[in-house]
């Protein structure tokens, strides 16, 4: 049914972070090659998953900081953690999101890409960050427009019944 995997090799400076990332995002292989970790399972307990996921994200950021990662790399990692935390607050959907988004794995990849090729990773990070911020702005505008539309619709429905 499912199989416990092992952590992938990588930069020695990130070994403890890689083990934690594996445990939270990749430890279990499900059918169809889908991977998940304890983050999604712990997330089923309201509040606990958010605290543990947030603490792990902060640990990842502290490792990146201690290795001298530039602000753009730290920002990308923080944005991933923020998106994960935001969507993670939605019951059940947030847990499914954890399986698909795997923010800890993404952040480890950003950090290890920077360690392997600092200048290339910084240039790439700037464009990815600009795209992510544009997407976030569009999402927030869409959410605001949807919320206003729903309020207007609700007011019309209630006013029409009175």
Secondary structure as UniProt FT lines:
FT   STRAND          3..4
FT   HELIX           12..14
FT   HELIX           15..21
FT   HELIX           22..26
FT   STRAND          28..29
FT   HELIX           31..33
FT   STRAND          35..36
FT   HELIX           38..42
FT   TURN            43..44
FT   TURN            46..47
FT   HELIX           48..66
FT   TURN            67..68
FT   HELIX           71..88
FT   TURN            91..92
FT   HELIX           93..101
FT   HELIX           103..116
FT   HELIX           118..161
//
